[in-house]
Amino acid sequence: MGYKSQISKSKTQSAGSITMFHQNFCMNRLDIYGGMIEMVNQQRAELSKKNPYWIPREKYYELLYFSRQYNTMRQEKRELLRVYPTIADKEFTSKTDISSPVEKAVMRVSYLNEMIGLIENTAKEAGDDIYKWLLIGVTSDRSYDFLSQRMDMPASKDLYYKRYRKYFYLLSKKR
């Protein structure tokens, strides 16, 4: 076999292996129903209306993107508390024409506490036994496979996705 044919064969093999890697990567992505998805943002948002946790697709996406802001909200709260360390969590201020930056920060921290609490409490309510993993799943882009294999989640796929759907159903009732 000549040198040029070896090069062209290795290029074909590497292109094929890249394609296989991409296909395997895409095939390992799961949507909320345990089905495979091809892209991160392409999730099947439709459930049968007979399902007890059915919510409209638009509402699901609204709640999904709200939940995905959880880590950003926690980071913003940390930054505000770092900049204004004297802010107490329960400090009350009026909501009319606030001019002081500290008062604005207090109001923002209060709002962030409410939203963070809403996400955490809903996750606890949806599945107290798998709360830690459910919270990671709804606030990030982690699949069941990641949570079960790398984080040792003790729930079956069906149970996890049932609780996942229940979380969004409960959040839709609260919000």
Protein Blocks (a to p, Z undefined) as FASTA:
>chain_A
ZZklmmmmmmmmmmmmmmmmmmmmmmmpccfkopacfbfklccfbdcfkbmkbccfklmm
mmmmmmmmmmmmmmmmmmmmmmmmmbcfklccdfehifbfklmmmmmmmmmmmmmmmmmm
mmmmmommlmmmmmmmmmmccdfklmmmmnopabdfklmmmmmmmmmmmmmmmZZ
